[in-house]
Amino acid sequence: MSCASHVLRHSRKIHNTSNLVRHDNLSLVRWFSNEARLSADKGDDILKFQKAGFASPKERFRGTAGFSNRWRTIDPPMISVRGTQKANSIRTGRKLDVPMAGILFNTRSSWSPLPMGRCFSTEAGLPPHQEVGMPSLSPTMTEGNIARWLKKEGDRISPGEVLCEVETDKATVEMECMEEGYLAKILKGDGASGIKVGEVIAITVEEEEDVSKFKDYKPAESVSAAPVKEPSTPSPAKDEAAREPVTATEQKVSKPSAAPAAEGRIFASPLARKIAEEHNVPIADIKGTGPDGVIVKADIEDYLASRGKEAPAPKAATATATSLDYADIPLSQIRKVTASRLLLSKQTIPHYYLTVDTCVDKLMELRSQLNSLQEASGGKRISVNDLVIKAAALALRKVPQCNSSWTNDYIRQYRNVNINVAVQTDNGLYVPVIRDADKKGLSKIADEVKYLAQKAKDNSLKPEDYEGGTFTVSNLGGPFGIKQFCAIINPPQAGILAVGSAERRVVPDSGPEQFKFASFMSVTLSCDHRVIDGAIGAEWLKAFKGYIENPESMLL
């Protein structure tokens, strides 16, 4: 009976509701009481009424878990149109409750690479628009830079068109449009750096005539951020009081400067004495405001301010600054991320190192024969590093314990052998990946290494070009002549191979007092001791050395 009475009492409103469902273009401006509830099912847009008390006035439109907490009102067609991607994304798995006024829509979803939000602005005179946020284009990305915009304000945009180029922590990636419309406002121009993921970088609209209305538009974040900077720099007195919270109560009780006057001594903190000496301040003329009349830093600074003189820089610092000639080089995103990851690796991963010398005479002979065949067929030359990558991949397949990573709860052993290759560029260190290197021929590996190395130097690597590696090879021997070095593990991997240069050595021959020359290459394996025990690391190096010293076995 209670439910029936509610239906009868709100029959007029139910009639209006049915009209809203039938006519998509009607504006949703009339709402029911707080007892009514609007819900969206997976298959249909159905308006249902439930018992009073089910929908409280405080309830809101709830999105999926992947959405943020920023809400905007949306236009009715997005709710009522069936079969479109927009309607399905709203309809699937969501529950809509009628608020005090308007339907609320949450602006960002986890499935979209571009954090956009359709909204009716609460500011007067602004039409419906979308806020385009800085996307997360790699797993480790927390902020990015705008390399350049390929679209200008007022340009028409369509799905699939490149909007701008974003410099991530790994490479420069093209950011594509998701919907049709017009680029109304660019909030972060070419060269903008340090943009947090999700921060608004542009505004788009559906109608061309709405572009001019966003000429002076500022996002809500930038307006709300202003009050945060309002508090001025705390005065020296407050700064000193913050450093000495324990003695603040004692200051109120004691009589300042009574004890020093009685004893004929001047009490001052070491910092206050230092500042006084640097600025030739007569400390005896200053009345202390600290506990028991002790002269503190704030007293010296107040005295300098009363004299109307700015505190000069210390002579020693001035002399040092004038004697140095330097230039500050801005940090690229790849350098920031590489620095943080290597610091984390060195601090949290228990490294240990195993070094072995490998004879490369047969390897060099095989390489010469293969390059002759490559030149005859028009292929690219095979380098020593290509042979090292192949040998490392085969050794990982033979000793899979080294093709693993630590996850705190278990050790994950990979079935794919993906080798990251360290490439040095002007922007920093890149590690493009050769996937399934154990299954590829030397010619294919040589082609991929050269192609990815060139992309790294052009700063055009995409996430799929460097993600998913299980082991890393770093070679400083061939290009730089480094004899031997120890590399830092590339997390979450458990090992990295450091390859030195080959050098000629005199070694014993078969007969007594007989000697011969041979070429040896030193390699050092850096291991995560949580994953690779010493014996396992030695076993892997034994397998690697076997492939290098008998390279014909790599062709089997």
VEXDREN-2710 file (C-alpha; in Angstrom, 1 decimal):
% VEXDREN-2710
k/r/px/py/pz
1/MET/0.0/0.0/0.0
2/SER/2.8/2.3/0.8
3/CYS/4.4/1.9/-2.6
4/ALA/1.0/2.4/-4.4
5/SER/0.3/5.5/-2.5
6/HIS/3.6/7.0/-3.6
7/VAL/2.8/6.1/-7.2
8/LEU/-0.6/7.8/-7.1
9/ARG/0.8/10.9/-5.3
10/HIS/3.4/11.4/-8.0
11/SER/1.4/10.3/-11.0
12/ARG/1.8/13.7/-12.6
13/LYS/5.6/13.5/-12.2
14/ILE/5.6/10.0/-13.6
15/HIS/3.8/11.3/-16.7
16/ASN/6.4/13.9/-17.2
17/THR/9.1/11.3/-16.8
18/SER/7.8/9.2/-19.6
19/ASN/7.9/12.2/-21.8
20/LEU/11.5/12.8/-21.0
21/VAL/12.3/9.2/-22.0
22/ARG/10.5/9.5/-25.3
23/HIS/12.0/12.8/-26.3
24/ASP/15.8/12.9/-26.2
25/ASN/16.1/16.5/-27.0
26/LEU/14.1/17.8/-24.1
27/SER/16.1/19.6/-21.5
28/LEU/16.1/17.8/-18.1
29/VAL/15.2/20.8/-16.1
30/ARG/12.3/19.5/-14.0
31/TRP/13.1/17.1/-11.3
32/PHE/11.1/15.0/-8.9
33/SER/11.2/15.0/-5.1
34/ASN/14.1/13.6/-3.2
35/GLU/12.2/10.4/-2.7
36/ALA/12.3/9.6/-6.4
37/ARG/15.2/7.7/-7.9
38/LEU/16.6/7.4/-11.4
39/SER/18.5/4.3/-12.3
40/ALA/20.2/3.1/-15.5
41/ASP/20.4/-0.6/-16.3
42/LYS/22.9/-2.3/-18.6
43/GLY/20.4/-2.9/-21.4
44/ASP/17.9/0.0/-21.3
45/ASP/17.4/3.5/-20.0
46/ILE/14.6/2.8/-17.5
47/LEU/13.1/5.3/-15.0
48/LYS/12.2/3.5/-11.8
49/PHE/10.6/4.7/-8.6
50/GLN/11.4/3.1/-5.3
51/LYS/10.2/3.4/-1.8
52/ALA/10.7/6.6/0.1
53/GLY/14.0/6.6/1.9
54/PHE/16.0/4.6/-0.7
55/ALA/17.4/7.8/-2.3
56/SER/18.4/10.4/0.2
57/PRO/18.9/14.0/-0.7
58/LYS/22.7/13.6/-0.3
59/GLU/23.1/10.8/-2.8
60/ARG/24.8/11.7/-6.1
61/PHE/25.3/10.2/-9.5
62/ARG/27.8/7.4/-9.1
63/GLY/30.3/6.5/-11.8
64/THR/32.5/3.5/-12.1
65/ALA/35.6/3.1/-9.9
66/GLY/37.9/4.3/-12.7
67/PHE/36.4/7.8/-12.7
68/SER/37.7/10.7/-10.7
69/ASN/35.7/12.8/-8.2
70/ARG/35.3/15.8/-10.5
71/TRP/31.7/16.2/-11.5
72/ARG/30.0/18.0/-14.4
73/THR/26.5/18.2/-15.7
74/ILE/25.9/16.6/-19.1
75/ASP/23.6/17.1/-21.9
76/PRO/20.5/14.8/-22.1
77/PRO/21.3/13.1/-25.5
78/MET/24.3/11.3/-23.9
79/ILE/21.9/9.6/-21.6
80/SER/19.0/8.9/-23.9
81/VAL/20.7/7.8/-27.2
82/ARG/21.0/4.0/-27.5
83/GLY/23.7/2.1/-29.1
84/THR/26.4/4.8/-29.1
85/GLN/29.7/4.4/-27.3
86/LYS/28.9/7.3/-25.0
87/ALA/25.5/5.9/-24.0
88/ASN/26.9/2.4/-23.4
89/SER/29.8/3.7/-21.3
90/ILE/27.4/5.6/-19.1
91/ARG/24.8/2.8/-19.0
92/THR/27.0/-0.1/-18.2
93/GLY/27.4/-0.9/-14.6
94/ARG/26.4/2.5/-13.2
95/LYS/23.6/3.8/-11.0
96/LEU/22.1/7.2/-11.4
97/ASP/20.4/9.0/-8.6
98/VAL/18.5/12.2/-9.0
99/PRO/20.3/15.1/-7.1
100/MET/18.9/18.5/-6.2
101/ALA/19.3/19.8/-9.7
102/GLY/20.7/18.4/-12.9
103/ILE/22.4/15.1/-13.8
104/LEU/26.0/14.9/-12.8
105/PHE/28.7/13.2/-14.9
106/ASN/32.1/12.3/-13.9
107/THR/34.8/13.5/-16.3
108/ARG/37.7/11.0/-16.4
109/SER/37.6/7.3/-17.1
110/SER/40.4/4.7/-16.9
111/TRP/39.8/3.3/-20.4
112/SER/40.4/6.6/-22.2
113/PRO/44.1/7.6/-22.9
114/LEU/43.0/11.2/-22.8
115/PRO/41.4/12.4/-19.6
116/MET/38.5/14.3/-21.0
117/GLY/35.3/15.5/-19.4
118/ARG/32.1/16.8/-21.0
119/CYS/30.6/19.5/-18.8
120/PHE/28.2/22.4/-18.5
121/SER/30.4/25.0/-16.8
122/THR/29.0/26.6/-13.7
123/GLU/30.6/29.9/-14.8
124/ALA/28.1/32.2/-16.6
125/GLY/28.2/32.3/-20.4
126/LEU/30.4/29.2/-21.0
127/PRO/28.9/26.5/-23.3
128/PRO/29.4/22.7/-22.9
129/HIS/33.0/21.8/-23.3
130/GLN/35.6/19.1/-22.6
131/GLU/38.8/19.4/-20.5
132/VAL/41.7/17.5/-22.0
133/GLY/44.1/16.3/-19.4
134/MET/47.7/15.2/-19.6
135/PRO/47.5/11.4/-20.2
136/SER/49.6/8.7/-18.6
137/LEU/51.5/7.2/-21.5
138/SER/53.8/4.9/-19.6
139/PRO/53.7/3.0/-16.4
140/THR/56.3/5.2/-14.6
141/MET/55.0/8.5/-15.9
142/THR/53.9/11.0/-13.3
143/GLU/54.4/14.2/-15.3
144/GLY/55.2/15.1/-18.9
145/ASN/56.1/17.9/-21.3
146/ILE/54.4/19.3/-24.3
147/ALA/56.9/19.1/-27.2
148/ARG/54.6/20.8/-29.7
149/TRP/51.0/21.3/-30.7
150/LEU/50.0/20.0/-34.2
151/LYS/46.6/21.7/-33.9
152/LYS/46.0/25.4/-33.3
153/GLU/43.2/27.1/-31.4
154/GLY/40.0/27.1/-33.5
155/ASP/41.1/24.1/-35.7
156/ARG/38.6/21.3/-36.2
157/ILE/39.6/18.0/-34.7
158/SER/38.5/14.4/-35.5
159/PRO/39.0/11.0/-33.9
160/GLY/42.4/9.6/-34.7
161/GLU/44.1/12.9/-35.6
162/VAL/47.2/13.8/-33.7
163/LEU/46.5/16.7/-31.3
164/CYS/50.0/17.2/-29.9
165/GLU/53.3/15.5/-29.1
166/VAL/54.0/14.7/-25.5
167/GLU/57.4/14.1/-24.0
168/THR/57.1/11.3/-21.5
169/ASP/59.7/9.9/-19.1
170/LYS/60.8/7.5/-22.0
171/ALA/60.1/9.1/-25.3
172/THR/58.0/11.6/-27.3
173/VAL/54.6/10.1/-28.0
174/GLU/51.8/11.4/-30.2
175/MET/48.5/12.2/-28.4
176/GLU/45.4/11.5/-30.6
177/CYS/41.9/13.1/-30.5
178/MET/39.1/10.9/-29.2
179/GLU/36.1/12.9/-30.3
180/GLU/35.0/15.4/-33.0
181/GLY/34.9/19.0/-32.2
182/TYR/37.1/22.2/-32.2
183/LEU/40.2/23.1/-30.2
184/ALA/38.9/26.1/-28.2
185/LYS/41.8/26.8/-25.9
186/ILE/45.4/25.6/-25.4
187/LEU/46.3/26.0/-21.7
188/LYS/49.8/24.5/-21.9
189/GLY/51.7/25.7/-25.0
190/ASP/54.7/24.3/-26.8
191/GLY/57.6/23.6/-24.5
192/ALA/55.5/23.5/-21.3
193/SER/57.2/21.2/-18.8
194/GLY/56.5/19.5/-15.5
195/ILE/52.8/19.0/-16.3
196/LYS/51.3/16.5/-13.8
197/VAL/49.3/13.5/-15.2
198/GLY/45.6/14.6/-15.3
199/GLU/46.3/18.3/-15.3
200/VAL/44.2/20.2/-17.9
201/ILE/46.2/21.1/-21.0
202/ALA/43.4/22.1/-23.5
203/ILE/39.7/22.7/-23.9
204/THR/37.6/21.4/-26.8
205/VAL/34.0/22.3/-27.8
206/GLU/31.5/20.8/-30.2
207/GLU/30.4/23.9/-32.0
208/GLU/32.8/26.3/-33.9
209/GLU/31.0/29.4/-32.7
210/ASP/31.8/28.4/-29.0
211/VAL/35.6/28.7/-29.6
212/SER/35.7/32.5/-29.1
213/LYS/33.9/32.2/-25.7
214/PHE/37.0/30.4/-24.2
215/LYS/39.5/33.1/-25.1
216/ASP/40.2/34.0/-21.5
217/TYR/39.2/30.7/-20.0
218/LYS/41.1/29.4/-17.0
219/PRO/40.6/25.9/-15.5
220/ALA/39.2/25.6/-12.0
221/GLU/42.5/24.1/-10.7
222/SER/44.6/27.2/-11.6
223/VAL/42.0/29.5/-9.9
224/SER/41.8/27.5/-6.8
225/ALA/45.6/27.1/-6.6
226/ALA/46.0/30.9/-6.1
227/PRO/44.9/31.0/-2.5
228/VAL/47.5/28.4/-1.6
229/LYS/50.3/30.9/-2.4
230/GLU/48.6/33.8/-0.5
231/PRO/50.4/33.3/2.9
232/SER/53.5/35.3/2.7
233/THR/56.9/34.1/3.8
234/PRO/56.8/33.7/7.6
235/SER/58.6/36.4/9.5
236/PRO/62.0/35.6/11.1
237/ALA/60.4/35.7/14.5
238/LYS/57.9/33.1/13.7
239/ASP/60.5/31.0/12.0
240/GLU/62.7/31.1/15.1
241/ALA/59.7/30.3/17.3
242/ALA/58.9/27.3/15.2
243/ARG/62.3/25.9/15.7
244/GLU/62.1/26.3/19.5
245/PRO/58.5/25.2/20.4
246/VAL/59.5/23.8/23.8
247/THR/60.8/27.1/25.2
248/ALA/58.0/29.2/23.9
249/THR/56.1/28.9/27.2
250/GLU/59.1/29.7/29.2
251/GLN/59.6/33.0/27.4
252/LYS/56.3/34.3/28.7
253/VAL/57.2/33.7/32.3
254/SER/60.8/34.8/32.5
255/LYS/62.0/38.4/32.4
256/PRO/64.0/39.0/29.2
257/SER/67.6/40.1/29.4
258/ALA/67.5/40.2/33.3
259/ALA/70.0/37.5/33.8
260/PRO/72.6/38.7/31.2
261/ALA/72.5/42.2/32.6
262/ALA/73.1/41.0/36.1
263/GLU/76.0/38.9/35.1
264/GLY/77.5/41.3/32.5
265/ARG/77.5/38.6/29.9
266/ILE/75.7/38.5/26.5
267/PHE/73.8/35.4/25.7
268/ALA/73.1/34.7/22.0
269/SER/72.4/31.6/19.9
270/PRO/75.3/30.4/17.7
271/LEU/73.4/31.2/14.5
272/ALA/72.7/34.8/15.8
273/ARG/76.4/35.3/16.6
274/LYS/77.4/34.1/13.2
275/ILE/75.0/36.4/11.4
276/ALA/76.1/39.3/13.6
277/GLU/79.8/38.7/12.8
278/GLU/79.1/38.5/9.1
279/HIS/77.2/41.8/9.1
280/ASN/79.3/43.7/11.7
281/VAL/76.3/44.0/14.1
282/PRO/77.2/45.2/17.6
283/ILE/75.6/42.4/19.5
284/ALA/75.7/44.3/22.8
285/ASP/73.3/46.9/21.5
286/ILE/70.6/44.3/20.8
287/LYS/67.9/43.2/23.3
288/GLY/67.2/39.5/23.2
289/THR/63.7/38.2/22.9
290/GLY/64.5/34.5/23.3
291/PRO/64.2/32.5/26.5
292/ASP/65.9/34.3/29.5
293/GLY/66.7/37.2/27.1
294/VAL/68.9/35.1/24.7
295/ILE/69.5/36.9/21.4
296/VAL/68.2/34.8/18.5
297/LYS/68.3/35.0/14.8
298/ALA/65.1/37.1/14.6
299/ASP/66.6/39.8/16.8
300/ILE/69.6/40.2/14.5
301/GLU/67.4/40.4/11.4
302/ASP/65.1/42.9/13.0
303/TYR/68.1/45.1/13.8
304/LEU/69.3/44.9/10.2
305/ALA/65.9/45.8/9.0
306/SER/65.7/48.8/11.3
307/ARG/69.0/50.1/9.9
308/GLY/67.5/49.9/6.4
309/LYS/70.4/47.8/5.1
310/GLU/70.1/44.6/3.3
311/ALA/72.2/41.7/4.5
312/PRO/75.2/41.4/2.2
313/ALA/76.3/38.0/1.0
314/PRO/79.2/36.4/2.9
315/LYS/82.6/37.3/1.4
316/ALA/83.7/33.7/1.1
317/ALA/80.5/32.8/-0.9
318/THR/80.9/35.8/-3.1
319/ALA/84.5/35.0/-3.9
320/THR/83.6/31.4/-4.7
321/ALA/80.7/32.4/-6.9
322/THR/82.8/34.8/-8.9
323/SER/85.5/32.3/-9.4
324/LEU/83.3/29.6/-10.9
325/ASP/82.0/29.6/-14.5
326/TYR/79.2/27.1/-15.1
327/ALA/76.0/26.5/-17.1
328/ASP/72.9/24.8/-15.7
329/ILE/71.6/22.1/-18.0
330/PRO/67.8/21.4/-17.6
331/LEU/66.9/17.8/-16.8
332/SER/64.9/15.9/-19.4
333/GLN/62.2/13.5/-18.3
334/ILE/64.2/10.5/-19.2
335/ARG/67.1/11.7/-17.1
336/LYS/64.8/12.3/-14.1
337/VAL/63.2/8.9/-14.3
338/THR/66.5/7.1/-15.0
339/ALA/68.1/8.8/-12.0
340/SER/65.2/7.9/-9.6
341/ARG/65.0/4.2/-10.9
342/LEU/68.8/3.7/-10.6
343/LEU/68.9/5.2/-7.1
344/LEU/66.0/3.0/-6.1
345/SER/67.8/0.0/-7.6
346/LYS/71.1/0.7/-5.9
347/GLN/69.5/1.3/-2.5
348/THR/67.0/-1.6/-2.4
349/ILE/68.4/-4.4/-4.6
350/PRO/71.3/-6.4/-3.1
351/HIS/73.8/-6.4/-6.0
352/TYR/76.7/-8.7/-6.4
353/TYR/79.0/-9.1/-9.4
354/LEU/80.5/-12.0/-11.3
355/THR/83.2/-11.4/-13.9
356/VAL/84.6/-13.8/-16.5
357/ASP/87.0/-13.6/-19.5
358/THR/85.8/-15.1/-22.8
359/CYS/88.0/-15.9/-25.8
360/VAL/86.4/-14.3/-28.8
361/ASP/88.8/-15.5/-31.6
362/LYS/86.2/-18.0/-33.0
363/LEU/83.4/-15.4/-32.6
364/MET/85.3/-12.8/-34.6
365/GLU/86.1/-15.4/-37.3
366/LEU/82.4/-16.4/-37.5
367/ARG/81.3/-12.7/-37.6
368/SER/83.7/-12.1/-40.6
369/GLN/82.1/-15.0/-42.5
370/LEU/78.6/-13.9/-41.8
371/ASN/79.3/-10.3/-42.8
372/SER/80.6/-11.5/-46.1
373/LEU/77.3/-13.3/-46.7
374/GLN/75.4/-10.2/-45.5
375/GLU/77.2/-7.9/-47.9
376/ALA/76.6/-10.2/-50.8
377/SER/72.9/-10.3/-50.0
378/GLY/72.5/-6.6/-49.3
379/GLY/71.9/-7.1/-45.6
380/LYS/73.2/-5.1/-42.7
381/ARG/76.5/-6.0/-41.0
382/ILE/76.4/-8.0/-37.8
383/SER/78.2/-6.5/-34.8
384/VAL/79.8/-8.2/-31.9
385/ASN/77.0/-6.8/-29.7
386/ASP/74.4/-8.6/-31.8
387/LEU/76.3/-11.9/-31.2
388/VAL/76.4/-11.0/-27.4
389/ILE/72.7/-10.4/-27.4
390/LYS/72.0/-13.8/-29.0
391/ALA/74.4/-15.6/-26.6
392/ALA/72.8/-13.9/-23.6
393/ALA/69.3/-14.9/-24.8
394/LEU/70.3/-18.5/-25.3
395/ALA/72.0/-18.6/-21.9
396/LEU/68.8/-17.3/-20.3
397/ARG/66.8/-20.0/-22.0
398/LYS/69.3/-22.6/-20.7
399/VAL/69.3/-21.1/-17.2
400/PRO/65.8/-19.6/-16.8
401/GLN/66.3/-18.7/-13.1
402/CYS/68.2/-15.6/-14.3
403/ASN/65.2/-14.6/-16.5
404/SER/63.2/-13.7/-13.4
405/SER/62.2/-10.8/-11.2
406/TRP/61.5/-10.3/-7.5
407/THR/57.9/-9.4/-6.4
408/ASN/58.1/-9.6/-2.5
409/ASP/55.6/-12.4/-2.4
410/TYR/57.1/-14.7/-5.1
411/ILE/59.7/-14.9/-7.8
412/ARG/58.3/-14.4/-11.3
413/GLN/60.1/-16.5/-13.9
414/TYR/59.4/-15.4/-17.5
415/ARG/58.9/-17.7/-20.4
416/ASN/59.7/-15.0/-23.0
417/VAL/63.3/-13.9/-23.4
418/ASN/63.2/-10.1/-24.1
419/ILE/66.6/-8.4/-24.1
420/ASN/66.8/-4.7/-23.3
421/VAL/69.8/-3.0/-25.1
422/ALA/71.3/0.2/-23.5
423/VAL/71.5/3.1/-25.9
424/GLN/73.1/6.4/-25.0
425/THR/71.6/9.5/-26.5
426/ASP/71.9/13.3/-26.0
427/ASN/68.7/13.2/-24.0
428/GLY/69.8/10.3/-21.7
429/LEU/69.9/6.6/-21.5
430/TYR/67.3/4.5/-23.4
431/VAL/66.8/0.7/-23.2
432/PRO/64.8/-0.5/-26.3
433/VAL/63.8/-4.2/-26.2
434/ILE/64.5/-7.0/-28.6
435/ARG/61.6/-9.4/-28.0
436/ASP/62.0/-13.2/-28.1
437/ALA/65.7/-12.7/-28.9
438/ASP/66.4/-16.4/-28.3
439/LYS/64.1/-17.3/-31.3
440/LYS/65.4/-14.7/-33.8
441/GLY/68.3/-15.0/-36.2
442/LEU/71.4/-12.8/-36.0
443/SER/70.4/-10.9/-39.1
444/LYS/67.0/-10.1/-37.6
445/ILE/68.5/-9.0/-34.3
446/ALA/71.0/-6.8/-36.1
447/ASP/68.2/-5.1/-38.0
448/GLU/66.1/-4.5/-34.9
449/VAL/69.0/-3.1/-32.8
450/LYS/69.9/-0.6/-35.5
451/TYR/66.3/0.5/-36.0
452/LEU/65.5/0.9/-32.3
453/ALA/68.8/2.7/-31.6
454/GLN/68.0/5.2/-34.3
455/LYS/64.5/5.8/-32.9
456/ALA/66.1/6.3/-29.5
457/LYS/68.5/8.9/-30.9
458/ASP/65.5/10.6/-32.6
459/ASN/63.6/10.5/-29.3
460/SER/60.7/8.7/-31.1
461/LEU/60.5/5.5/-29.1
462/LYS/57.0/4.3/-28.2
463/PRO/56.1/2.4/-25.0
464/GLU/56.0/-0.9/-26.8
465/ASP/59.6/-0.3/-28.0
466/TYR/61.0/-0.4/-24.4
467/GLU/58.5/-2.1/-22.1
468/GLY/58.5/-5.8/-21.2
469/GLY/62.2/-6.5/-21.0
470/THR/63.4/-9.4/-18.8
471/PHE/67.2/-8.9/-19.0
472/THR/69.5/-6.1/-20.0
473/VAL/72.8/-5.9/-22.0
474/SER/75.1/-2.8/-21.7
475/ASN/78.1/-2.7/-23.9
476/LEU/80.8/0.0/-23.3
477/GLY/83.6/-2.1/-24.8
478/GLY/83.0/-1.8/-28.5
479/PRO/82.0/1.9/-28.8
480/PHE/84.2/3.3/-25.9
481/GLY/87.0/0.8/-25.3
482/ILE/86.1/0.2/-21.6
483/LYS/87.9/-2.9/-20.4
484/GLN/85.5/-3.9/-17.6
485/PHE/82.7/-2.3/-15.5
486/CYS/79.8/-3.1/-13.2
487/ALA/76.3/-2.1/-14.3
488/ILE/73.3/-1.2/-12.1
489/ILE/70.4/-3.6/-12.4
490/ASN/67.4/-2.3/-14.3
491/PRO/64.4/-3.0/-12.0
492/PRO/62.3/-5.1/-11.9
493/GLN/64.8/-7.3/-13.7
494/ALA/67.2/-9.5/-11.7
495/GLY/70.3/-9.2/-13.9
496/ILE/72.3/-7.0/-16.3
497/LEU/75.4/-8.0/-18.3
498/ALA/78.2/-5.4/-18.6
499/VAL/80.3/-6.1/-21.7
500/GLY/83.9/-4.8/-22.0
501/SER/86.3/-4.5/-24.9
502/ALA/88.3/-7.3/-26.5
503/GLU/92.0/-7.2/-26.1
504/ARG/94.9/-9.3/-27.3
505/ARG/96.8/-11.3/-24.7
506/VAL/99.7/-13.7/-24.6
507/VAL/98.5/-17.1/-23.4
508/PRO/100.3/-20.5/-23.0
509/ASP/100.3/-22.8/-26.0
510/SER/100.2/-26.5/-26.1
511/GLY/103.9/-27.2/-25.8
512/PRO/106.3/-26.2/-23.0
513/GLU/107.6/-22.7/-23.2
514/GLN/105.3/-22.0/-26.1
515/PHE/103.0/-19.1/-26.2
516/LYS/100.4/-17.6/-28.6
517/PHE/98.2/-14.6/-28.9
518/ALA/94.4/-14.7/-28.2
519/SER/91.6/-12.1/-27.9
520/PHE/89.7/-12.0/-24.7
521/MET/86.6/-10.0/-23.7
522/SER/85.6/-9.4/-20.1
523/VAL/82.0/-9.5/-19.1
524/THR/80.5/-8.8/-15.7
525/LEU/77.1/-10.1/-14.6
526/SER/75.3/-7.9/-12.0
527/CYS/72.8/-10.1/-10.0
528/ASP/69.9/-9.5/-7.6
529/HIS/70.9/-11.8/-4.8
530/ARG/67.2/-12.2/-3.8
531/VAL/66.6/-14.0/-7.1
532/ILE/69.9/-15.2/-8.4
533/ASP/72.1/-17.1/-6.0
534/GLY/75.9/-17.2/-6.6
535/ALA/75.9/-20.7/-8.1
536/ILE/73.0/-19.8/-10.4
537/GLY/74.8/-16.7/-11.6
538/ALA/78.0/-18.7/-12.2
539/GLU/76.0/-21.3/-14.1
540/TRP/74.6/-18.7/-16.4
541/LEU/78.0/-17.2/-17.1
542/LYS/79.3/-20.7/-17.9
543/ALA/76.6/-21.1/-20.5
544/PHE/77.2/-17.6/-21.9
545/LYS/80.9/-18.3/-22.2
546/GLY/80.2/-21.6/-24.0
547/TYR/78.1/-19.8/-26.7
548/ILE/80.7/-17.0/-27.1
549/GLU/83.7/-19.4/-27.4
550/ASN/81.9/-21.9/-29.6
551/PRO/79.6/-19.6/-31.6
552/GLU/78.6/-22.3/-34.1
553/SER/76.4/-23.7/-31.3
554/MET/74.3/-20.6/-31.5
555/LEU/73.3/-21.5/-35.1
556/LEU/71.9/-24.9/-34.1
END
